[in-house]
Amino acid sequence: MPEHRTEDRAAPRTAVATRDVPLLPLWAAVPVSVVAGIVLSTAFPALAWWPIVFVAVPLALLPLIGRRAGGALLVGFAFGAAFFSVNVAFTARYLGPVPWIALSVFEALLTGVAALTITWAYRWLPRLVPGRWWRLVALPALVAGLWTMREQFLGSWPYGGFPWGRIGVTQASSPLAPVASWIGMSGLSFLIVFVCAAAIEVVRQRSLRRPLSYLPTAAAVVLLVVTPAFPTTDAGSIRIGAVQGNGPAGYFDERTRDAVFESQRAATEPLIGEDIDLLVWPEGGVDSDPTSTPVTAARLNRLVEQIGAPLLMNAATARGTEYFNTSLLWEPGEGAAAAYDKRHPVPFGEYVPDRWLYEPLAPELIGLLQLDYTPGTLPPVIETAGTRVGLAICFDVIYDDVIWDGASGGAEVFVFQTNNADFRGTDENLQQLAFARMRAIETGRAVVNLSTVGTSQVIAPDGSVIDGLPENVAGAMLTDVPLRTGLTPSVALGPVLHAVFGWGSLAVLLAVGLLGKVRTRRTRAGTTTAPVPEGSGAAEV
């Protein structure tokens, strides 16, 4: 009879013999990833169900565990496509489905590529250091770091990136938001993903009955829940009049000459005679360039004389052959006293990168954008009446560098000017407003977030709302806005934290992969050259 050999189940397996088995078959992993993307989108405004991230993130991670490269790419793409197609649906409001589909698919492709790193972390780290505590602490930390790195990657490349779908911004209305004043939105994303990844490992390690196994997860939860906002220093207040004109400021709105200017001026009239330190109009509040149009300059001069305070306004300006999206501080009797040019013009919205490449693909859409704005280089801070005001224009608010530079430049309050008219009827304005609230918490500064058409709000340094105007309503706010000094750790350590969460996580992953390969080769070499006992009857290797 032939000899039947049985496997010794007690014998240890070498790293060479270990095979990764996906937790979910591919036919299930893809739909689960789609569900994860859709569920995560509900954590963002308008729904803003912030606790749902603790469901969505595990649903996104589980399908990646044990996957091969091709499967990880597909699963990551499915998650990204589902998330971005819902989260940025507002891009189809006026221009139709092409920009929406193109942006969603492109971001999904990048998400799929970045998902490979998370899959490799799940494969490589347990092989290198298979102990329980490595699985409960080091593995969740690496996965959280790589998730955060993915957010930074999507937020910086290409064409400046699109940092719109960060986990941290979902917590603008949650009790977890104060953590961002210490470690920023990236740090908040890291801690949330760490909690989710650590909880997964507790279950995978069958450690539900081991109380000590809960320590890493519990410690991260405690940090999220009990950490107070970093205290910045009270520096008095400034009385700001903020005007939302609700004029025809959209790209396709029908308008007469200076129609937006007139809507802003009309909504400003109730503030005439009030005691005001600074009057603020939104992005695009002036239809023509006041630096080259004497009639517009004269009208602004009359307005600031009536108000008795400087006006912070915004218009398209030209310098030589270049055009800028510019905020100007218009002083009584002086005119333009200070300026800031938008640092991050919107690709395919305010300029067309590589026009030679994209115009043949969508000539009608690309042809709509004949004016390309140049990125600004001026500091995002102006000074008026002894107060330093930090600035961000529209999508500038989603880029960390503008906010860090404003706070580091001595800003005691922030003013964010925006124009949401092209997204009327969508939740884009609320998503952008969530960024503004998180910036207030990150920097420990009050924020005046002002739109042409709404929603506009004055936000306290703790993220609470002091004053506001609803969408599609013309009106003005006159608010005593608190001033603050002192840098939060989020601002002071911002670039360092970005490097640690981003490049640091990638460096650790590469080191783990390299050390794992070295160990595997040594194990194989030791097996190949091991002496054969005499009399064993085994063939010589």
Secondary structure, DSSP 8 states (H G I E B T S, - for coil): --------TTS---TTT-----SS-HHHHHHHHHHHHHHHHTTSTTT--GGGHHHHHHHHHGGGTT--HHHHHHHHHHHHHHHHHHHTGGGHHHH-HHHHHHHHHHHHHHHHHHHHHHHHHHHHHHHH---HHIIIIIHHHHHHHHHHHHHHHHTTTTTT--TT--GGGGGTTSTTGGGHHHHHHHHHHHHHHHHHHHHHHHHHTT-TT-GGGGHHHHHHHHHHHH------EEEEEEEEEEEE---S-STT----TTHHHHHHHHHHGGGTTS--SEEE--TT-SSS-TTT-HHHHHHHHHHHHHHTS-EEEEEEEEETTEEEEEEEEEETTTEEEEEEE-SS--BTTTB-TTHHHHTTTSHHHHHT----B----S-SEEEETTEEEEEEEGGGGG-HHHHHHHHHTT-SEEEEEE--GGGTTSSHHHHHHHHHHHHHHHHT--EEEEESSS-EEEE-TTS-EEEEE-TT--EEEEEEEEEEES--HHHHTHHHHHHIIIIIHHHHHHHHHHHHHHHHHHHHHHHHH----TTS-----
